Amino acid sequence: MTDILGWVATLVFVGSYFFARPAALRAMQMLGALLWMIYGFLIGAVPVVVANALVFAAAAWTVLRNGAPKPVFVRRN
């Protein structure tokens, strides 16, 4: 079960790079980092937990720094 969590975390994190919107990218990075932190706790790997806590914090800080996403208006001719 722990291995499955690690693979899911990998898929979520890699999949995050396919999102075009920065807010969606950051949200998926945060989810991936959270999954990796849980995985790290389960296997007793403190460096995995700390590294992903830093990734989570950096992604969250970027989201908070940029504020709420601005609406995009498309001009149609």
mmJSON file of the N, C-alpha and C atoms, coordinates in Angstrom:
{"data_MODEL":{"atom_site":{
"group_PDB":["ATOM","ATOM","ATOM","ATOM","ATOM","ATOM","ATOM","ATOM","ATOM","ATOM","ATOM","ATOM","ATOM","ATOM","ATOM","ATOM","ATOM","ATOM","ATOM","ATOM","ATOM","ATOM","ATOM","ATOM","ATOM","ATOM","ATOM","ATOM","ATOM","ATOM","ATOM","ATOM","ATOM","ATOM","ATOM","ATOM","ATOM","ATOM","ATOM","ATOM","ATOM","ATOM","ATOM","ATOM","ATOM","ATOM","ATOM","ATOM","ATOM","ATOM","ATOM","ATOM","ATOM","ATOM","ATOM","ATOM","ATOM","ATOM","ATOM","ATOM","ATOM","ATOM","ATOM","ATOM","ATOM","ATOM","ATOM","ATOM","ATOM","ATOM","ATOM","ATOM","ATOM","ATOM","ATOM","ATOM","ATOM","ATOM","ATOM","ATOM","ATOM","ATOM","ATOM","ATOM","ATOM","ATOM","ATOM","ATOM","ATOM","ATOM","ATOM","ATOM","ATOM","ATOM","ATOM","ATOM","ATOM","ATOM","ATOM","ATOM","ATOM","ATOM","ATOM","ATOM","ATOM","ATOM","ATOM","ATOM","ATOM","ATOM","ATOM","ATOM","ATOM","ATOM","ATOM","ATOM","ATOM","ATOM","ATOM","ATOM","ATOM","ATOM","ATOM","ATOM","ATOM","ATOM","ATOM","ATOM","ATOM","ATOM","ATOM","ATOM","ATOM","ATOM","ATOM","ATOM","ATOM","ATOM","ATOM","ATOM","ATOM","ATOM","ATOM","ATOM","ATOM","ATOM","ATOM","ATOM","ATOM","ATOM","ATOM","ATOM","ATOM","ATOM","ATOM","ATOM","ATOM","ATOM","ATOM","ATOM","ATOM","ATOM","ATOM","ATOM","ATOM","ATOM","ATOM","ATOM","ATOM","ATOM","ATOM","ATOM","ATOM","ATOM","ATOM","ATOM","ATOM","ATOM","ATOM","ATOM","ATOM","ATOM","ATOM","ATOM","ATOM","ATOM","ATOM","ATOM","ATOM","ATOM","ATOM","ATOM","ATOM","ATOM","ATOM","ATOM","ATOM","ATOM","ATOM","ATOM","ATOM","ATOM","ATOM","ATOM","ATOM","ATOM","ATOM","ATOM","ATOM","ATOM","ATOM","ATOM","ATOM","ATOM","ATOM","ATOM","ATOM","ATOM","ATOM","ATOM","ATOM","ATOM","ATOM","ATOM","ATOM","ATOM","ATOM","ATOM","ATOM","ATOM","ATOM"],
"id":[1,2,3,4,5,6,7,8,9,10,11,12,13,14,15,16,17,18,19,20,21,22,23,24,25,26,27,28,29,30,31,32,33,34,35,36,37,38,39,40,41,42,43,44,45,46,47,48,49,50,51,52,53,54,55,56,57,58,59,60,61,62,63,64,65,66,67,68,69,70,71,72,73,74,75,76,77,78,79,80,81,82,83,84,85,86,87,88,89,90,91,92,93,94,95,96,97,98,99,100,101,102,103,104,105,106,107,108,109,110,111,112,113,114,115,116,117,118,119,120,121,122,123,124,125,126,127,128,129,130,131,132,133,134,135,136,137,138,139,140,141,142,143,144,145,146,147,148,149,150,151,152,153,154,155,156,157,158,159,160,161,162,163,164,165,166,167,168,169,170,171,172,173,174,175,176,177,178,179,180,181,182,183,184,185,186,187,188,189,190,191,192,193,194,195,196,197,198,199,200,201,202,203,204,205,206,207,208,209,210,211,212,213,214,215,216,217,218,219,220,221,222,223,224,225,226,227,228,229,230,231],
"type_symbol":["N","C","C","N","C","C","N","C","C","N","C","C","N","C","C","N","C","C","N","C","C","N","C","C","N","C","C","N","C","C","N","C","C","N","C","C","N","C","C","N","C","C","N","C","C","N","C","C","N","C","C","N","C","C","N","C","C","N","C","C","N","C","C","N","C","C","N","C","C","N","C","C","N","C","C","N","C","C","N","C","C","N","C","C","N","C","C","N","C","C","N","C","C","N","C","C","N","C","C","N","C","C","N","C","C","N","C","C","N","C","C","N","C","C","N","C","C","N","C","C","N","C","C","N","C","C","N","C","C","N","C","C","N","C","C","N","C","C","N","C","C","N","C","C","N","C","C","N","C","C","N","C","C","N","C","C","N","C","C","N","C","C","N","C","C","N","C","C","N","C","C","N","C","C","N","C","C","N","C","C","N","C","C","N","C","C","N","C","C","N","C","C","N","C","C","N","C","C","N","C","C","N","C","C","N","C","C","N","C","C","N","C","C","N","C","C","N","C","C","N","C","C","N","C","C","N","C","C","N","C","C"],
"label_atom_id":["N","CA","C","N","CA","C","N","CA","C","N","CA","C","N","CA","C","N","CA","C","N","CA","C","N","CA","C","N","CA","C","N","CA","C","N","CA","C","N","CA","C","N","CA","C","N","CA","C","N","CA","C","N","CA","C","N","CA","C","N","CA","C","N","CA","C","N","CA","C","N","CA","C","N","CA","C","N","CA","C","N","CA","C","N","CA","C","N","CA","C","N","CA","C","N","CA","C","N","CA","C","N","CA","C","N","CA","C","N","CA","C","N","CA","C","N","CA","C","N","CA","C","N","CA","C","N","CA","C","N","CA","C","N","CA","C","N","CA","C","N","CA","C","N","CA","C","N","CA","C","N","CA","C","N","CA","C","N","CA","C","N","CA","C","N","CA","C","N","CA","C","N","CA","C","N","CA","C","N","CA","C","N","CA","C","N","CA","C","N","CA","C","N","CA","C","N","CA","C","N","CA","C","N","CA","C","N","CA","C","N","CA","C","N","CA","C","N","CA","C","N","CA","C","N","CA","C","N","CA","C","N","CA","C","N","CA","C","N","CA","C","N","CA","C","N","CA","C","N","CA","C","N","CA","C","N","CA","C","N","CA","C","N","CA","C","N","CA","C"],
"label_alt_id":[null,null,null,null,null,null,null,null,null,null,null,null,null,null,null,null,null,null,null,null,null,null,null,null,null,null,null,null,null,null,null,null,null,null,null,null,null,null,null,null,null,null,null,null,null,null,null,null,null,null,null,null,null,null,null,null,null,null,null,null,null,null,null,null,null,null,null,null,null,null,null,null,null,null,null,null,null,null,null,null,null,null,null,null,null,null,null,null,null,null,null,null,null,null,null,null,null,null,null,null,null,null,null,null,null,null,null,null,null,null,null,null,null,null,null,null,null,null,null,null,null,null,null,null,null,null,null,null,null,null,null,null,null,null,null,null,null,null,null,null,null,null,null,null,null,null,null,null,null,null,null,null,null,null,null,null,null,null,null,null,null,null,null,null,null,null,null,null,null,null,null,null,null,null,null,null,null,null,null,null,null,null,null,null,null,null,null,null,null,null,null,null,null,null,null,null,null,null,null,null,null,null,null,null,null,null,null,null,null,null,null,null,null,null,null,null,null,null,null,null,null,null,null,null,null,null,null,null,null,null,null],
"label_comp_id":["MET","MET","MET","THR","THR","THR","ASP","ASP","ASP","ILE","ILE","ILE","LEU","LEU","LEU","GLY","GLY","GLY","TRP","TRP","TRP","VAL","VAL","VAL","ALA","ALA","ALA","THR","THR","THR","LEU","LEU","LEU","VAL","VAL","VAL","PHE","PHE","PHE","VAL","VAL","VAL","GLY","GLY","GLY","SER","SER","SER","TYR","TYR","TYR","PHE","PHE","PHE","PHE","PHE","PHE","ALA","ALA","ALA","ARG","ARG","ARG","PRO","PRO","PRO","ALA","ALA","ALA","ALA","ALA","ALA","LEU","LEU","LEU","ARG","ARG","ARG","ALA","ALA","ALA","MET","MET","MET","GLN","GLN","GLN","MET","MET","MET","LEU","LEU","LEU","GLY","GLY","GLY","ALA","ALA","ALA","LEU","LEU","LEU","LEU","LEU","LEU","TRP","TRP","TRP","MET","MET","MET","ILE","ILE","ILE","TYR","TYR","TYR","GLY","GLY","GLY","PHE","PHE","PHE","LEU","LEU","LEU","ILE","ILE","ILE","GLY","GLY","GLY","ALA","ALA","ALA","VAL","VAL","VAL","PRO","PRO","PRO","VAL","VAL","VAL","VAL","VAL","VAL","VAL","VAL","VAL","ALA","ALA","ALA","ASN","ASN","ASN","ALA","ALA","ALA","LEU","LEU","LEU","VAL","VAL","VAL","PHE","PHE","PHE","ALA","ALA","ALA","ALA","ALA","ALA","ALA","ALA","ALA","ALA","ALA","ALA","TRP","TRP","TRP","THR","THR","THR","VAL","VAL","VAL","LEU","LEU","LEU","ARG","ARG","ARG","ASN","ASN","ASN","GLY","GLY","GLY","ALA","ALA","ALA","PRO","PRO","PRO","LYS","LYS","LYS","PRO","PRO","PRO","VAL","VAL","VAL","PHE","PHE","PHE","VAL","VAL","VAL","ARG","ARG","ARG","ARG","ARG","ARG","ASN","ASN","ASN"],
"label_asym_id":["A","A","A","A","A","A","A","A","A","A","A","A","A","A","A","A","A","A","A","A","A","A","A","A","A","A","A","A","A","A","A","A","A","A","A","A","A","A","A","A","A","A","A","A","A","A","A","A","A","A","A","A","A","A","A","A","A","A","A","A","A","A","A","A","A","A","A","A","A","A","A","A","A","A","A","A","A","A","A","A","A","A","A","A","A","A","A","A","A","A","A","A","A","A","A","A","A","A","A","A","A","A","A","A","A","A","A","A","A","A","A","A","A","A","A","A","A","A","A","A","A","A","A","A","A","A","A","A","A","A","A","A","A","A","A","A","A","A","A","A","A","A","A","A","A","A","A","A","A","A","A","A","A","A","A","A","A","A","A","A","A","A","A","A","A","A","A","A","A","A","A","A","A","A","A","A","A","A","A","A","A","A","A","A","A","A","A","A","A","A","A","A","A","A","A","A","A","A","A","A","A","A","A","A","A","A","A","A","A","A","A","A","A","A","A","A","A","A","A","A","A","A","A","A","A","A","A","A","A","A","A"],
"label_entity_id":["1","1","1","1","1","1","1","1","1","1","1","1","1","1","1","1","1","1","1","1","1","1","1","1","1","1","1","1","1","1","1","1","1","1","1","1","1","1","1","1","1","1","1","1","1","1","1","1","1","1","1","1","1","1","1","1","1","1","1","1","1","1","1","1","1","1","1","1","1","1","1","1","1","1","1","1","1","1","1","1","1","1","1","1","1","1","1","1","1","1","1","1","1","1","1","1","1","1","1","1","1","1","1","1","1","1","1","1","1","1","1","1","1","1","1","1","1","1","1","1","1","1","1","1","1","1","1","1","1","1","1","1","1","1","1","1","1","1","1","1","1","1","1","1","1","1","1","1","1","1","1","1","1","1","1","1","1","1","1","1","1","1","1","1","1","1","1","1","1","1","1","1","1","1","1","1","1","1","1","1","1","1","1","1","1","1","1","1","1","1","1","1","1","1","1","1","1","1","1","1","1","1","1","1","1","1","1","1","1","1","1","1","1","1","1","1","1","1","1","1","1","1","1","1","1","1","1","1","1","1","1"],
"label_seq_id":[1,1,1,2,2,2,3,3,3,4,4,4,5,5,5,6,6,6,7,7,7,8,8,8,9,9,9,10,10,10,11,11,11,12,12,12,13,13,13,14,14,14,15,15,15,16,16,16,17,17,17,18,18,18,19,19,19,20,20,20,21,21,21,22,22,22,23,23,23,24,24,24,25,25,25,26,26,26,27,27,27,28,28,28,29,29,29,30,30,30,31,31,31,32,32,32,33,33,33,34,34,34,35,35,35,36,36,36,37,37,37,38,38,38,39,39,39,40,40,40,41,41,41,42,42,42,43,43,43,44,44,44,45,45,45,46,46,46,47,47,47,48,48,48,49,49,49,50,50,50,51,51,51,52,52,52,53,53,53,54,54,54,55,55,55,56,56,56,57,57,57,58,58,58,59,59,59,60,60,60,61,61,61,62,62,62,63,63,63,64,64,64,65,65,65,66,66,66,67,67,67,68,68,68,69,69,69,70,70,70,71,71,71,72,72,72,73,73,73,74,74,74,75,75,75,76,76,76,77,77,77],
"pdbx_PDB_ins_code":[null,null,null,null,null,null,null,null,null,null,null,null,null,null,null,null,null,null,null,null,null,null,null,null,null,null,null,null,null,null,null,null,null,null,null,null,null,null,null,null,null,null,null,null,null,null,null,null,null,null,null,null,null,null,null,null,null,null,null,null,null,null,null,null,null,null,null,null,null,null,null,null,null,null,null,null,null,null,null,null,null,null,null,null,null,null,null,null,null,null,null,null,null,null,null,null,null,null,null,null,null,null,null,null,null,null,null,null,null,null,null,null,null,null,null,null,null,null,null,null,null,null,null,null,null,null,null,null,null,null,null,null,null,null,null,null,null,null,null,null,null,null,null,null,null,null,null,null,null,null,null,null,null,null,null,null,null,null,null,null,null,null,null,null,null,null,null,null,null,null,null,null,null,null,null,null,null,null,null,null,null,null,null,null,null,null,null,null,null,null,null,null,null,null,null,null,null,null,null,null,null,null,null,null,null,null,null,null,null,null,null,null,null,null,null,null,null,null,null,null,null,null,null,null,null,null,null,null,null,null,null],
"Cartn_x":[0.83,0.0,0.873,1.967,2.859,3.465,3.855,4.404,3.384,2.132,1.081,0.984,1.05,1.016,2.182,3.363,4.528,4.339,3.758,3.504,2.435,1.404,0.361,0.955,1.785,2.441,3.293,3.997,4.819,3.958,2.862,1.972,1.361,0.935,0.334,1.365,2.568,3.591,4.024,4.277,4.669,3.504,2.304,1.127,0.88,1.356,1.138,1.769,2.803,3.492,2.724,1.642,0.82,-0.308,-0.406,-1.421,-0.9,-1.714,-1.308,-1.427,-2.438,-2.656,-1.717,-0.984,-0.062,-0.738,-1.965,-2.664,-2.95,-3.337,-3.593,-2.296,-1.233,0.081,0.486,0.363,0.754,-0.127,-1.422,-2.331,-1.942,-1.623,-1.23,0.134,1.051,2.342,2.159,1.231,0.969,0.379,-0.553,-1.137,-0.067,0.769,1.853,2.803,3.172,4.07,3.431,2.132,1.424,1.442,1.19,1.238,2.64,3.662,5.041,5.369,4.835,5.074,4.461,3.248,2.603,3.433,3.878,4.728,5.999,6.622,7.838,7.617,6.48,6.15,5.992,5.315,5.054,6.324,7.303,8.543,9.628,9.32,10.277,11.442,11.2,12.257,12.103,12.788,12.694,13.104,14.161,14.508,13.394,12.641,11.519,10.441,10.163,9.151,9.583,10.82,11.301,11.37,11.913,12.024,10.653,9.679,8.35,7.579,7.903,7.327,7.807,9.069,9.606,8.947,8.737,8.049,6.629,5.937,4.576,4.551,5.477,5.523,5.823,6.75,7.096,5.909,5.216,4.045,2.938,2.71,1.671,2.026,3.295,3.732,3.521,3.825,3.636,2.168,1.294,-0.145,-0.603,-0.176,-0.584,0.002,1.237,1.902,1.201,0.777,0.135,-1.339,-1.905,-3.3,-4.237,-5.502,-6.513,-6.263,-6.498,-6.293,-7.213,-6.672,-7.436,-8.286,-9.502,-10.334,-9.74,-9.868,-9.361,-10.551,-10.528,-11.598,-11.093,-11.869,-11.494,-12.286,-11.606,-12.267,-12.587,-13.837,-14.277,-14.623,-14.135,-14.404,-15.578],
"Cartn_y":[-1.203,0.0,1.265,1.232,2.381,2.66,1.598,1.777,2.435,2.041,2.634,4.13,4.521,5.948,6.682,6.089,6.703,6.879,5.874,5.983,7.027,7.097,8.113,9.508,9.671,10.964,11.348,10.388,10.639,11.086,10.381,10.723,12.11,12.432,13.748,14.847,14.659,15.689,15.885,14.807,14.912,15.471,15.008,15.486,16.969,17.527,18.952,19.821,19.343,20.137,20.235,19.508,19.577,20.598,21.253,22.279,23.606,24.288,25.553,26.727,26.686,27.787,27.635,28.681,28.596,28.186,28.667,28.313,26.816,26.227,24.785,24.005,24.489,23.863,23.838,24.97,25.057,24.17,24.147,23.302,21.833,21.402,20.006,19.73,20.695,20.526,20.393,21.185,21.101,19.74,19.249,17.928,16.848,16.924,15.949,15.98,17.18,17.316,16.754,17.0,16.455,14.932,14.354,12.888,12.357,13.058,12.647,12.768,13.782,13.908,12.729,12.348,11.189,9.938,9.767,8.632,8.633,9.803,9.915,9.535,9.965,9.569,8.056,7.462,6.021,5.184,5.664,4.888,5.379,6.412,6.923,7.664,8.349,9.07,10.577,11.071,12.492,13.399,13.093,13.976,14.102,13.041,13.093,14.022,13.931,14.78,16.243,16.521,17.904,18.509,17.772,18.291,18.646,17.803,18.062,19.086,19.233,20.334,21.664,21.704,22.918,23.184,22.13,22.285,22.789,22.188,22.605,24.079,24.448,25.833,26.811,26.46,27.345,27.522,26.43,26.518,27.336,27.11,27.861,29.345,29.646,31.038,31.724,31.026,31.588,31.882,30.959,31.165,32.377,32.462,33.578,34.91,34.881,36.096,36.657,35.765,36.206,36.538,36.206,36.506,35.624,35.977,35.214,35.374,34.31,34.426,35.488,36.242,37.286,36.665,37.15,36.611,36.962,36.052,36.282,36.517,37.678,38.018,37.849,37.196,36.973,37.926,38.689,39.624,38.891,38.927,38.284,39.361,39.189,40.176,39.75],
"Cartn_z":[0.0,0.0,0.0,0.739,0.795,-0.575,-1.289,-2.638,-3.564,-3.434,-4.278,-4.009,-2.742,-2.396,-3.043,-3.014,-3.651,-5.145,-5.804,-7.241,-7.552,-6.72,-6.916,-6.736,-5.712,-5.487,-6.692,-7.251,-8.432,-9.605,-9.845,-10.959,-10.792,-9.582,-9.327,-9.557,-9.025,-9.141,-10.596,-11.303,-12.713,-13.54,-13.255,-13.971,-13.788,-12.681,-12.426,-13.503,-14.133,-15.147,-16.464,-16.58,-17.779,-17.656,-16.499,-16.307,-16.842,-17.634,-18.237,-17.258,-16.417,-15.47,-14.272,-13.925,-12.795,-11.486,-11.246,-9.998,-9.942,-11.059,-11.099,-10.927,-11.556,-11.401,-9.939,-9.27,-7.85,-6.971,-7.25,-6.456,-6.583,-7.784,-7.989,-7.363,-7.418,-6.757,-5.247,-4.706,-3.269,-2.91,-3.731,-3.483,-3.574,-4.599,-4.739,-3.551,-3.113,-1.967,-0.701,-0.534,0.628,0.609,-0.556,-0.682,-0.385,-0.885,-0.608,0.887,1.55,2.994,3.742,3.376,4.008,3.747,2.515,2.151,3.006,3.132,3.939,5.387,5.959,7.334,7.446,6.469,6.505,6.418,5.652,5.52,6.474,7.259,8.239,7.608,6.499,5.79,6.026,7.04,7.395,6.241,5.465,4.353,3.31,3.072,2.132,2.677,3.948,4.585,4.526,4.913,4.957,3.56,2.608,1.236,0.672,0.917,0.37,1.178,2.449,3.224,2.643,2.221,1.595,0.243,-0.547,-1.835,-1.606,-0.643,-0.32,0.098,0.979,1.466,0.335,-0.551,-1.664,-2.614,-2.904,-3.79,-3.131,-1.837,-1.123,-1.049,-0.804,-0.737,-2.084,-3.176,-4.516,-4.772,-4.375,-4.554,-3.742,-2.497,-1.637,-2.121,-2.589,-3.068,-4.299,-5.179,-6.412,-6.215,-5.084,-4.809,-5.61,-5.572,-6.309,-7.797,-8.561,-10.008,-10.613,-11.534,-12.201,-13.305,-13.47,-14.558,-15.917,-16.827,-18.176,-19.092,-19.724,-20.647,-22.066,-22.87,-24.258,-25.114,-25.909,-26.806,-28.101,-28.466,-29.7,-30.723,-31.903,-32.973,-33.79],
"occupancy":[1.0,1.0,1.0,1.0,1.0,1.0,1.0,1.0,1.0,1.0,1.0,1.0,1.0,1.0,1.0,1.0,1.0,1.0,1.0,1.0,1.0,1.0,1.0,1.0,1.0,1.0,1.0,1.0,1.0,1.0,1.0,1.0,1.0,1.0,1.0,1.0,1.0,1.0,1.0,1.0,1.0,1.0,1.0,1.0,1.0,1.0,1.0,1.0,1.0,1.0,1.0,1.0,1.0,1.0,1.0,1.0,1.0,1.0,1.0,1.0,1.0,1.0,1.0,1.0,1.0,1.0,1.0,1.0,1.0,1.0,1.0,1.0,1.0,1.0,1.0,1.0,1.0,1.0,1.0,1.0,1.0,1.0,1.0,1.0,1.0,1.0,1.0,1.0,1.0,1.0,1.0,1.0,1.0,1.0,1.0,1.0,1.0,1.0,1.0,1.0,1.0,1.0,1.0,1.0,1.0,1.0,1.0,1.0,1.0,1.0,1.0,1.0,1.0,1.0,1.0,1.0,1.0,1.0,1.0,1.0,1.0,1.0,1.0,1.0,1.0,1.0,1.0,1.0,1.0,1.0,1.0,1.0,1.0,1.0,1.0,1.0,1.0,1.0,1.0,1.0,1.0,1.0,1.0,1.0,1.0,1.0,1.0,1.0,1.0,1.0,1.0,1.0,1.0,1.0,1.0,1.0,1.0,1.0,1.0,1.0,1.0,1.0,1.0,1.0,1.0,1.0,1.0,1.0,1.0,1.0,1.0,1.0,1.0,1.0,1.0,1.0,1.0,1.0,1.0,1.0,1.0,1.0,1.0,1.0,1.0,1.0,1.0,1.0,1.0,1.0,1.0,1.0,1.0,1.0,1.0,1.0,1.0,1.0,1.0,1.0,1.0,1.0,1.0,1.0,1.0,1.0,1.0,1.0,1.0,1.0,1.0,1.0,1.0,1.0,1.0,1.0,1.0,1.0,1.0,1.0,1.0,1.0,1.0,1.0,1.0,1.0,1.0,1.0,1.0,1.0,1.0],
"B_iso_or_equiv":[0.0,0.0,0.0,0.0,0.0,0.0,0.0,0.0,0.0,0.0,0.0,0.0,0.0,0.0,0.0,0.0,0.0,0.0,0.0,0.0,0.0,0.0,0.0,0.0,0.0,0.0,0.0,0.0,0.0,0.0,0.0,0.0,0.0,0.0,0.0,0.0,0.0,0.0,0.0,0.0,0.0,0.0,0.0,0.0,0.0,0.0,0.0,0.0,0.0,0.0,0.0,0.0,0.0,0.0,0.0,0.0,0.0,0.0,0.0,0.0,0.0,0.0,0.0,0.0,0.0,0.0,0.0,0.0,0.0,0.0,0.0,0.0,0.0,0.0,0.0,0.0,0.0,0.0,0.0,0.0,0.0,0.0,0.0,0.0,0.0,0.0,0.0,0.0,0.0,0.0,0.0,0.0,0.0,0.0,0.0,0.0,0.0,0.0,0.0,0.0,0.0,0.0,0.0,0.0,0.0,0.0,0.0,0.0,0.0,0.0,0.0,0.0,0.0,0.0,0.0,0.0,0.0,0.0,0.0,0.0,0.0,0.0,0.0,0.0,0.0,0.0,0.0,0.0,0.0,0.0,0.0,0.0,0.0,0.0,0.0,0.0,0.0,0.0,0.0,0.0,0.0,0.0,0.0,0.0,0.0,0.0,0.0,0.0,0.0,0.0,0.0,0.0,0.0,0.0,0.0,0.0,0.0,0.0,0.0,0.0,0.0,0.0,0.0,0.0,0.0,0.0,0.0,0.0,0.0,0.0,0.0,0.0,0.0,0.0,0.0,0.0,0.0,0.0,0.0,0.0,0.0,0.0,0.0,0.0,0.0,0.0,0.0,0.0,0.0,0.0,0.0,0.0,0.0,0.0,0.0,0.0,0.0,0.0,0.0,0.0,0.0,0.0,0.0,0.0,0.0,0.0,0.0,0.0,0.0,0.0,0.0,0.0,0.0,0.0,0.0,0.0,0.0,0.0,0.0,0.0,0.0,0.0,0.0,0.0,0.0,0.0,0.0,0.0,0.0,0.0,0.0],
"pdbx_formal_charge":[null,null,null,null,null,null,null,null,null,null,null,null,null,null,null,null,null,null,null,null,null,null,null,null,null,null,null,null,null,null,null,null,null,null,null,null,null,null,null,null,null,null,null,null,null,null,null,null,null,null,null,null,null,null,null,null,null,null,null,null,null,null,null,null,null,null,null,null,null,null,null,null,null,null,null,null,null,null,null,null,null,null,null,null,null,null,null,null,null,null,null,null,null,null,null,null,null,null,null,null,null,null,null,null,null,null,null,null,null,null,null,null,null,null,null,null,null,null,null,null,null,null,null,null,null,null,null,null,null,null,null,null,null,null,null,null,null,null,null,null,null,null,null,null,null,null,null,null,null,null,null,null,null,null,null,null,null,null,null,null,null,null,null,null,null,null,null,null,null,null,null,null,null,null,null,null,null,null,null,null,null,null,null,null,null,null,null,null,null,null,null,null,null,null,null,null,null,null,null,null,null,null,null,null,null,null,null,null,null,null,null,null,null,null,null,null,null,null,null,null,null,null,null,null,null,null,null,null,null,null,null],
"auth_seq_id":[1,1,1,2,2,2,3,3,3,4,4,4,5,5,5,6,6,6,7,7,7,8,8,8,9,9,9,10,10,10,11,11,11,12,12,12,13,13,13,14,14,14,15,15,15,16,16,16,17,17,17,18,18,18,19,19,19,20,20,20,21,21,21,22,22,22,23,23,23,24,24,24,25,25,25,26,26,26,27,27,27,28,28,28,29,29,29,30,30,30,31,31,31,32,32,32,33,33,33,34,34,34,35,35,35,36,36,36,37,37,37,38,38,38,39,39,39,40,40,40,41,41,41,42,42,42,43,43,43,44,44,44,45,45,45,46,46,46,47,47,47,48,48,48,49,49,49,50,50,50,51,51,51,52,52,52,53,53,53,54,54,54,55,55,55,56,56,56,57,57,57,58,58,58,59,59,59,60,60,60,61,61,61,62,62,62,63,63,63,64,64,64,65,65,65,66,66,66,67,67,67,68,68,68,69,69,69,70,70,70,71,71,71,72,72,72,73,73,73,74,74,74,75,75,75,76,76,76,77,77,77],
"auth_comp_id":["MET","MET","MET","THR","THR","THR","ASP","ASP","ASP","ILE","ILE","ILE","LEU","LEU","LEU","GLY","GLY","GLY","TRP","TRP","TRP","VAL","VAL","VAL","ALA","ALA","ALA","THR","THR","THR","LEU","LEU","LEU","VAL","VAL","VAL","PHE","PHE","PHE","VAL","VAL","VAL","GLY","GLY","GLY","SER","SER","SER","TYR","TYR","TYR","PHE","PHE","PHE","PHE","PHE","PHE","ALA","ALA","ALA","ARG","ARG","ARG","PRO","PRO","PRO","ALA","ALA","ALA","ALA","ALA","ALA","LEU","LEU","LEU","ARG","ARG","ARG","ALA","ALA","ALA","MET","MET","MET","GLN","GLN","GLN","MET","MET","MET","LEU","LEU","LEU","GLY","GLY","GLY","ALA","ALA","ALA","LEU","LEU","LEU","LEU","LEU","LEU","TRP","TRP","TRP","MET","MET","MET","ILE","ILE","ILE","TYR","TYR","TYR","GLY","GLY","GLY","PHE","PHE","PHE","LEU","LEU","LEU","ILE","ILE","ILE","GLY","GLY","GLY","ALA","ALA","ALA","VAL","VAL","VAL","PRO","PRO","PRO","VAL","VAL","VAL","VAL","VAL","VAL","VAL","VAL","VAL","ALA","ALA","ALA","ASN","ASN","ASN","ALA","ALA","ALA","LEU","LEU","LEU","VAL","VAL","VAL","PHE","PHE","PHE","ALA","ALA","ALA","ALA","ALA","ALA","ALA","ALA","ALA","ALA","ALA","ALA","TRP","TRP","TRP","THR","THR","THR","VAL","VAL","VAL","LEU","LEU","LEU","ARG","ARG","ARG","ASN","ASN","ASN","GLY","GLY","GLY","ALA","ALA","ALA","PRO","PRO","PRO","LYS","LYS","LYS","PRO","PRO","PRO","VAL","VAL","VAL","PHE","PHE","PHE","VAL","VAL","VAL","ARG","ARG","ARG","ARG","ARG","ARG","ASN","ASN","ASN"],
"auth_asym_id":["A","A","A","A","A","A","A","A","A","A","A","A","A","A","A","A","A","A","A","A","A","A","A","A","A","A","A","A","A","A","A","A","A","A","A","A","A","A","A","A","A","A","A","A","A","A","A","A","A","A","A","A","A","A","A","A","A","A","A","A","A","A","A","A","A","A","A","A","A","A","A","A","A","A","A","A","A","A","A","A","A","A","A","A","A","A","A","A","A","A","A","A","A","A","A","A","A","A","A","A","A","A","A","A","A","A","A","A","A","A","A","A","A","A","A","A","A","A","A","A","A","A","A","A","A","A","A","A","A","A","A","A","A","A","A","A","A","A","A","A","A","A","A","A","A","A","A","A","A","A","A","A","A","A","A","A","A","A","A","A","A","A","A","A","A","A","A","A","A","A","A","A","A","A","A","A","A","A","A","A","A","A","A","A","A","A","A","A","A","A","A","A","A","A","A","A","A","A","A","A","A","A","A","A","A","A","A","A","A","A","A","A","A","A","A","A","A","A","A","A","A","A","A","A","A","A","A","A","A","A","A"],
"auth_atom_id":["N","CA","C","N","CA","C","N","CA","C","N","CA","C","N","CA","C","N","CA","C","N","CA","C","N","CA","C","N","CA","C","N","CA","C","N","CA","C","N","CA","C","N","CA","C","N","CA","C","N","CA","C","N","CA","C","N","CA","C","N","CA","C","N","CA","C","N","CA","C","N","CA","C","N","CA","C","N","CA","C","N","CA","C","N","CA","C","N","CA","C","N","CA","C","N","CA","C","N","CA","C","N","CA","C","N","CA","C","N","CA","C","N","CA","C","N","CA","C","N","CA","C","N","CA","C","N","CA","C","N","CA","C","N","CA","C","N","CA","C","N","CA","C","N","CA","C","N","CA","C","N","CA","C","N","CA","C","N","CA","C","N","CA","C","N","CA","C","N","CA","C","N","CA","C","N","CA","C","N","CA","C","N","CA","C","N","CA","C","N","CA","C","N","CA","C","N","CA","C","N","CA","C","N","CA","C","N","CA","C","N","CA","C","N","CA","C","N","CA","C","N","CA","C","N","CA","C","N","CA","C","N","CA","C","N","CA","C","N","CA","C","N","CA","C","N","CA","C","N","CA","C","N","CA","C","N","CA","C","N","CA","C","N","CA","C","N","CA","C"],
"pdbx_PDB_model_num":[1,1,1,1,1,1,1,1,1,1,1,1,1,1,1,1,1,1,1,1,1,1,1,1,1,1,1,1,1,1,1,1,1,1,1,1,1,1,1,1,1,1,1,1,1,1,1,1,1,1,1,1,1,1,1,1,1,1,1,1,1,1,1,1,1,1,1,1,1,1,1,1,1,1,1,1,1,1,1,1,1,1,1,1,1,1,1,1,1,1,1,1,1,1,1,1,1,1,1,1,1,1,1,1,1,1,1,1,1,1,1,1,1,1,1,1,1,1,1,1,1,1,1,1,1,1,1,1,1,1,1,1,1,1,1,1,1,1,1,1,1,1,1,1,1,1,1,1,1,1,1,1,1,1,1,1,1,1,1,1,1,1,1,1,1,1,1,1,1,1,1,1,1,1,1,1,1,1,1,1,1,1,1,1,1,1,1,1,1,1,1,1,1,1,1,1,1,1,1,1,1,1,1,1,1,1,1,1,1,1,1,1,1,1,1,1,1,1,1,1,1,1,1,1,1,1,1,1,1,1,1]
}}}
